[in-house]
C-alpha cells in the first residue's frame, strides 16, 4: 500500500473505532498526514505513519523530533498515532510519556499488530478497500493457490502477476458497482488501457467471496457446459468480440445466445459474467448485430477511460511495473528522478501495456529503458517495428505473417502453412528451422501453450497487420500457402478495416489467386442442423460480400452459379433471407436474378408456414410468420393470419390447462410472445378466461424473479467507497514520494 492508501484506510477504520467522522487534511510542508475531527468535545488528531521498512527506534525518534513540536503548538484534546511499524510495550510507554497529555494512554498508540486486529474485526472495511483486500495474505492464498476457485491454467499463471502491479482507479470502482448490481459487466476501452487487468481483478474480487472463476475461450455456449446450479460462478470472457475486426465478431447467432445468457445470469443469484472488448470493436459489432444494442448489453457496458488513469494512478502503475521488473537496481533508481518519471506519467499516449512491454523488452536488450519508454510512447508502433523489421530472422517473421492469417493456431496447422509459404519463396522449410524460429519468438512475440500458438498480446498482432498493409509481406506467395478457409477470411476482414487500404489493394491486384482460394473454401462447408451453425448460404453470402469489396465479377459469377435452379430447400430460412438481402444490395448481381432468388426464398417460407399452421405447431409458425413479414416481396400469396390466430388460440387453451411451471426466463419469453401476438391481433377476447390465466402467469413470473433478485441483492450488497476527487498538487506529491522509494541509496 502507498502512504495515501494507508491514510484512507485509517480514516475509515478510526472513524469506526472512535465513533466520529474524520476528515483527511492534505500534506503540509512537512509531508505529514493528519486525520482530524473537531466537535463540541474538542479536537482529535490521528497521525498516520506508513513506514513499512522502519524500525521502532527510528519511528520514535522521528516522532519526538518532528511531530512533538507541532502537537504542542496545535494542542489537540486527543492525539492518536497509527503506524505500520510494530510497537512494543516499552516503545509505547516512551511515546506515551513524550506526548502526554495529548496521548491519553498507550491505547491511543496503534502499531501494525493493533491495526491488523482492528481490521480483522471489520470484514466490511476490507471489502470496501480493494488495495487492503488485495494485500490480505489469507485472501491471496484463497484466490491464487486453490484449484477449486481457478478453473484455468492461463488464469493461474496470469492472475498473480497482474495482482502485483494492479492499481485500482475510478473505472474499476464503477465496474465493481456495476457487477454487484447487474451481475454482468462488459469492460470496454482502447487497446492497452487495462481491460483484461480490470477483468482479472473483478474475478479475483469475486473469488474472495467464494466464486469459482471459469475462462470462456471460444464461444458463449461454454457457459452452459460449465454451469452448476449449486455453485457460485463467475465466467470471464476476454476479447469476446475478438482482438481485431479481423475476427468474426460473433459466431452464427451468438449475439442471440449471448443475450439469453446475460438475461439468465442476471436472473440467477450467485452467477456473474465479465467480458472485455475494445470499444471500437463493440461499436463495429453493434452495427452488425442489432441485439448488441439492446439495453441488456448497453446498460452493462463500462469503459476504462484514459481519464480514469489520473496522475496518481499513472504514477503508481509506473512504480509497480518498475519495482517488479527485472531491471538492474541502477536502472530502477533512474525513475526516482522527477525529470525521468514526470514525462512518462504525463504523456498523452500513456498506456499501461506499453509501459509493461517496454520494461520487459528493454531489460532483455540492455537498453536505456527510460529513453526507450518515451520513444515508444511518442510512437507506440516503434516498440514492435524495431524488433520485427530489424532484429528477427526471416523465418521468424514468416511465422508471424502466417500466424496473422490464423489469429491463433495449432502447432501442426501453423507449421504446415509456414512450410508452404517458405516453399513458395524457395526458402528452407524443414521442421528444425520452424522450431528454431518459434523458439526465438516464444515469450516475446508469441505464446505457446497446450499445443496452440497465439500473439503475446494484441498490440503485436496490430503491428503485424500494419506490416501487411505497407506491403512488407510476400502476398502472392502467402495466398499460395493458405491451408484453411479461416486464413483467407481474416485477410479479407483486414482489407475491410479503415486502415486496411494497402491489404485491399493487394487482394485486388491478385484477384485470380484470391478467387481460387475463396472458391476452394466452399468445398468443406456443410449446413449444420441448427441455424446457429455455418451453412452453405452463409458461406456464399460471405463470398458475395468479398466480391463486392474486391469489385470481383469473377467471384460474383461464382456465387450466382452456385445458387442457380433447381433451388434446394435444405438451408435454414434465416440464412436464405440474409443471402437474398445481399443479392439485392450487390452492384455485381443483376436485379432480375436477385428478385427471382428472393421469390424462391419467399415461396419456400410461405409453404413451410402453411404446413406448420396445419400441424398446429404454434412456435414454429410464429417464427416463420415473422420471417415472412420481413420479406419485402410484392408477390401475391394466401394470407395466413387468420389461421395463425386459430393456432395461437389453441396453444393458449393448452397452456391455460397445464399446471403452472417454475419461473424461468425462457418460459417467460414463450408466454410473452403468445400474449403479444394475440393482443396485436385483437384476439384476447376469443378465450378471455384462458387469456387471463396465461397473462397472470407471465406477470407472476416477472414478479417472482424480481423479488428473488432483490432479496439476493439485499443480502449480498457491497458498500463501495465513492472515488475521491483528484487533487493535482496532492497527487504530484504522492507520486514523488512513491517514486523516491526506487532510490535505494536515498
ChimeraX attribute file (.defattr): number of C-alpha atoms within 10 A of each C-alpha:
attribute: neighborCount
match mode: 1-to-1
recipient: residues
	/A:1	13
	/A:2	15
	/A:3	16
	/A:4	18
	/A:5	15
	/A:6	18
	/A:7	23
	/A:8	16
	/A:9	19
	/A:10	23
	/A:11	21
	/A:12	18
	/A:13	19
	/A:14	19
	/A:15	17
	/A:16	15
	/A:17	12
	/A:18	10
	/A:19	9
	/A:20	15
	/A:21	15
	/A:22	22
	/A:23	17
	/A:24	15
	/A:25	12
	/A:26	14
	/A:27	14
	/A:28	10
	/A:29	6
	/A:30	8
	/A:31	11
	/A:32	14
	/A:33	19
	/A:34	23
	/A:35	22
	/A:36	20
	/A:37	19
	/A:38	15
	/A:39	9
	/A:40	5
	/A:41	8
	/A:42	10
	/A:43	15
	/A:44	22
	/A:45	22
	/A:46	24
	/A:47	21
	/A:48	23
	/A:49	20
	/A:50	20
	/A:51	15
	/A:52	14
	/A:53	8
	/A:54	12
	/A:55	12
	/A:56	18
	/A:57	11
	/A:58	11
	/A:59	20
	/A:60	17
	/A:61	12
	/A:62	12
	/A:63	17
	/A:64	16
	/A:65	11
	/A:66	13
	/A:67	15
	/A:68	16
	/A:69	13
	/A:70	11
	/A:71	15
	/A:72	13
	/A:73	8
	/A:74	11
	/A:75	15
	/A:76	18
	/A:77	15
	/A:78	17
	/A:79	22
	/A:80	23
	/A:81	19
	/A:82	21
	/A:83	23
	/A:84	22
	/A:85	21
	/A:86	17
	/A:87	22
	/A:88	11
	/A:89	8
	/A:90	9
	/A:91	16
	/A:92	20
	/A:93	14
	/A:94	14
	/A:95	22
	/A:96	19
	/A:97	14
	/A:98	15
	/A:99	20
	/A:100	13
	/A:101	15
	/A:102	21
	/A:103	20
	/A:104	16
	/A:105	17
	/A:106	17
	/A:107	12
	/A:108	17
	/A:109	23
	/A:110	21
	/A:111	19
	/A:112	16
	/A:113	14
	/A:114	17
	/A:115	18
	/A:116	13
	/A:117	10
	/A:118	16
	/A:119	18
	/A:120	12
	/A:121	10
	/A:122	13
	/A:123	11
	/A:124	13
	/A:125	20
	/A:126	19
	/A:127	19
	/A:128	17
	/A:129	17
	/A:130	20
	/A:131	19
	/A:132	16
	/A:133	18
	/A:134	22
	/A:135	14
	/A:136	12
	/A:137	10
	/A:138	11
	/A:139	17
	/A:140	18
	/A:141	11
	/A:142	18
	/A:143	28
	/A:144	20
	/A:145	13
	/A:146	12
	/A:147	14
	/A:148	12
	/A:149	23
	/A:150	23
	/A:151	14
	/A:152	14
	/A:153	12
	/A:154	11
	/A:155	17
	/A:156	17
	/A:157	11
	/A:158	14
	/A:159	18
	/A:160	16
	/A:161	12
	/A:162	15
	/A:163	18
	/A:164	14
	/A:165	19
	/A:166	21
	/A:167	22
	/A:168	18
	/A:169	18
	/A:170	19
	/A:171	20
	/A:172	24
	/A:173	18
	/A:174	18
	/A:175	24
	/A:176	23
	/A:177	17
	/A:178	18
	/A:179	20
	/A:180	19
	/A:181	18
	/A:182	21
	/A:183	24
	/A:184	26
	/A:185	29
	/A:186	27
	/A:187	26
	/A:188	24
	/A:189	21
	/A:190	17
	/A:191	21
	/A:192	19
	/A:193	22
	/A:194	21
	/A:195	26
	/A:196	21
	/A:197	23
	/A:198	25
	/A:199	24
	/A:200	23
	/A:201	22
	/A:202	21
	/A:203	28
	/A:204	27
	/A:205	19
	/A:206	22
	/A:207	22
	/A:208	21
	/A:209	15
	/A:210	17
	/A:211	23
	/A:212	22
	/A:213	26
	/A:214	22
	/A:215	20
	/A:216	20
	/A:217	12
	/A:218	14
	/A:219	14
	/A:220	20
	/A:221	13
	/A:222	14
	/A:223	20
	/A:224	9
	/A:225	8
	/A:226	13
	/A:227	15
	/A:228	11
	/A:229	11
	/A:230	7
	/A:231	12
	/A:232	19
	/A:233	26
	/A:234	27
	/A:235	24
	/A:236	25
	/A:237	23
	/A:238	22
	/A:239	22
	/A:240	22
	/A:241	21
	/A:242	20
	/A:243	22
	/A:244	23
	/A:245	19
	/A:246	21
	/A:247	19
	/A:248	16
	/A:249	22
	/A:250	19
	/A:251	16
	/A:252	17
	/A:253	14
	/A:254	17
	/A:255	21
	/A:256	16
	/A:257	16
	/A:258	19
	/A:259	16
	/A:260	15
	/A:261	17
	/A:262	20
	/A:263	18
	/A:264	15
	/A:265	19
	/A:266	21
	/A:267	18
	/A:268	17
	/A:269	19
	/A:270	18
	/A:271	21
	/A:272	24
	/A:273	24
	/A:274	26
	/A:275	21
	/A:276	27
	/A:277	25
	/A:278	25
	/A:279	19
	/A:280	15
	/A:281	22
	/A:282	24
	/A:283	13
	/A:284	14
	/A:285	20
	/A:286	17
	/A:287	12
	/A:288	14
	/A:289	18
	/A:290	11
	/A:291	17
	/A:292	19
	/A:293	16
	/A:294	12
	/A:295	10
	/A:296	17
	/A:297	17
	/A:298	14
	/A:299	14
	/A:300	19
	/A:301	21
	/A:302	19
	/A:303	21
	/A:304	24
	/A:305	15
	/A:306	17
	/A:307	10
	/A:308	16
	/A:309	23
	/A:310	17
	/A:311	22
	/A:312	24
	/A:313	19
	/A:314	22
	/A:315	24
	/A:316	22
	/A:317	22
	/A:318	24
	/A:319	23
	/A:320	18
	/A:321	19
	/A:322	22
	/A:323	19
	/A:324	14
	/A:325	14
	/A:326	15
	/A:327	18
	/A:328	10
	/A:329	12
	/A:330	12
	/A:331	19
	/A:332	22
	/A:333	20
	/A:334	18
	/A:335	24
	/A:336	23
	/A:337	14
	/A:338	15
	/A:339	10
	/A:340	14
	/A:341	20
	/A:342	17
	/A:343	14
	/A:344	23
	/A:345	23
	/A:346	13
	/A:347	12
	/A:348	11
	/A:349	16
	/A:350	23
	/A:351	23
	/A:352	20
	/A:353	16
	/A:354	21
	/A:355	23
	/A:356	19
	/A:357	19
	/A:358	22
	/A:359	22
	/A:360	18
	/A:361	17
	/A:362	18
	/A:363	17
	/A:364	11
	/A:365	9
	/A:366	11
	/A:367	14
	/A:368	11
	/A:369	22
	/A:370	19
	/A:371	11
	/A:372	18
	/A:373	23
	/A:374	20
	/A:375	14
	/A:376	19
	/A:377	20
	/A:378	14
	/A:379	11
	/A:380	18
	/A:381	16
	/A:382	15
	/A:383	22
	/A:384	21
	/A:385	16
	/A:386	11
	/A:387	14
	/A:388	20
	/A:389	13
	/A:390	10
	/A:391	11
	/A:392	15
	/A:393	14
	/A:394	15
	/A:395	21
	/A:396	21
	/A:397	20
	/A:398	21
	/A:399	22
	/A:400	26
	/A:401	23
	/A:402	25
	/A:403	25
	/A:404	23
	/A:405	25
	/A:406	26
	/A:407	21
	/A:408	17
	/A:409	19
	/A:410	16
	/A:411	16
	/A:412	11
	/A:413	18
	/A:414	22
	/A:415	21
	/A:416	17
	/A:417	23
	/A:418	26
	/A:419	23
	/A:420	20
	/A:421	26
	/A:422	20
	/A:423	16
	/A:424	17
	/A:425	14
	/A:426	9
	/A:427	13
	/A:428	13
	/A:429	19
	/A:430	13
	/A:431	12
	/A:432	10
	/A:433	14
	/A:434	20
	/A:435	14
	/A:436	13
	/A:437	20
	/A:438	23
	/A:439	15
	/A:440	15
	/A:441	21
	/A:442	17
	/A:443	12
	/A:444	16
	/A:445	20
	/A:446	22
	/A:447	17
	/A:448	19
	/A:449	13
	/A:450	8
	/A:451	9
	/A:452	14
	/A:453	21
	/A:454	22
	/A:455	24
	/A:456	16
	/A:457	17
	/A:458	16
	/A:459	21
	/A:460	21
	/A:461	23
	/A:462	17
	/A:463	18
	/A:464	21
	/A:465	23
	/A:466	19
	/A:467	18
	/A:468	20
	/A:469	20
	/A:470	13
	/A:471	13
	/A:472	12
	/A:473	17
	/A:474	14
	/A:475	17
	/A:476	17
	/A:477	15
	/A:478	20
	/A:479	21
	/A:480	17
	/A:481	21
	/A:482	22
	/A:483	18
	/A:484	16
	/A:485	19
	/A:486	16
	/A:487	22
	/A:488	19
	/A:489	20
	/A:490	20
	/A:491	22
	/A:492	23
	/A:493	19
	/A:494	25
	/A:495	24
	/A:496	18
	/A:497	14
	/A:498	7
	/A:499	13
	/A:500	19
	/A:501	15
	/A:502	16
	/A:503	25
	/A:504	20
	/A:505	15
	/A:506	19
	/A:507	22
	/A:508	17
	/A:509	13
	/A:510	13
	/A:511	19
	/A:512	14
	/A:513	14
	/A:514	23
	/A:515	20
	/A:516	14
	/A:517	20
	/A:518	21
	/A:519	15
	/A:520	14
	/A:521	19
	/A:522	14
	/A:523	10
	/A:524	9
	/A:525	16
	/A:526	13
	/A:527	16
	/A:528	13
	/A:529	12
	/A:530	11
	/A:531	15
	/A:532	17
	/A:533	15
	/A:534	19
	/A:535	22
	/A:536	21
	/A:537	25
	/A:538	21
	/A:539	20
	/A:540	24
	/A:541	21
	/A:542	17
	/A:543	22
	/A:544	27
	/A:545	21
	/A:546	22
	/A:547	25
	/A:548	19
	/A:549	15
	/A:550	22
	/A:551	16
	/A:552	19
	/A:553	16
	/A:554	15
	/A:555	26
	/A:556	23
	/A:557	14
	/A:558	16
	/A:559	22
	/A:560	18
	/A:561	10
	/A:562	12
	/A:563	14
	/A:564	11
	/A:565	10
	/A:566	6
	/A:567	12
	/A:568	11
	/A:569	12
	/A:570	10
	/A:571	16
	/A:572	21
	/A:573	20
	/A:574	17
	/A:575	20
	/A:576	23
	/A:577	21
	/A:578	15
	/A:579	24
	/A:580	24
	/A:581	18
	/A:582	19
	/A:583	25
	/A:584	19
	/A:585	14
	/A:586	16
	/A:587	14
	/A:588	18
	/A:589	19
	/A:590	12
	/A:591	14
	/A:592	10
	/A:593	15
	/A:594	19
	/A:595	16
	/A:596	12
	/A:597	23
	/A:598	23
	/A:599	18
	/A:600	17
	/A:601	23
	/A:602	24
	/A:603	15
	/A:604	16
	/A:605	22
	/A:606	20
	/A:607	13
	/A:608	17
	/A:609	23
	/A:610	19
	/A:611	12
	/A:612	19
	/A:613	24
	/A:614	14
	/A:615	11
	/A:616	18
	/A:617	17
	/A:618	22
	/A:619	17
	/A:620	13
	/A:621	23
	/A:622	22
	/A:623	11
	/A:624	21
	/A:625	20
	/A:626	10
	/A:627	17
	/A:628	20
	/A:629	10
	/A:630	9
	/A:631	16
	/A:632	11
	/A:633	14
	/A:634	7
	/A:635	8
	/A:636	6
	/A:637	10
	/A:638	8
	/A:639	10
	/A:640	14
	/A:641	13
	/A:642	10
	/A:643	14
	/A:644	23
	/A:645	19
	/A:646	16
	/A:647	21
	/A:648	24
	/A:649	22
	/A:650	16
	/A:651	17
	/A:652	23
	/A:653	16
	/A:654	11
	/A:655	16
	/A:656	18
	/A:657	12
	/A:658	8
	/A:659	7
	/A:660	12
	/A:661	10
	/A:662	9
	/A:663	16
	/A:664	15
	/A:665	17
	/A:666	11
	/A:667	13
	/A:668	17
	/A:669	12
	/A:670	12
	/A:671	19
	/A:672	14
	/A:673	12
	/A:674	20
	/A:675	21
	/A:676	13
	/A:677	16
	/A:678	18
	/A:679	12
	/A:680	9
	/A:681	11
	/A:682	11
	/A:683	17
	/A:684	19
	/A:685	12
	/A:686	12
	/A:687	13
	/A:688	10
	/A:689	12
	/A:690	19
	/A:691	23
	/A:692	15
	/A:693	16
	/A:694	21
	/A:695	17
	/A:696	11
	/A:697	18
	/A:698	19
	/A:699	13
	/A:700	14
	/A:701	20
	/A:702	14
	/A:703	13
	/A:704	14
	/A:705	17
	/A:706	13
	/A:707	12
	/A:708	14
	/A:709	18
	/A:710	15
	/A:711	13
	/A:712	14
	/A:713	16
	/A:714	10
	/A:715	9
	/A:716	14
	/A:717	13
	/A:718	15
	/A:719	12
	/A:720	17
	/A:721	14
	/A:722	10
	/A:723	11
	/A:724	8
	/A:725	7
	/A:726	11
	/A:727	12
	/A:728	12
	/A:729	11
	/A:730	16
	/A:731	17
	/A:732	16
	/A:733	13
	/A:734	20
	/A:735	25
	/A:736	18
	/A:737	15
	/A:738	19
	/A:739	24
	/A:740	18
	/A:741	16
	/A:742	21
	/A:743	16
	/A:744	11
	/A:745	8
	/A:746	8
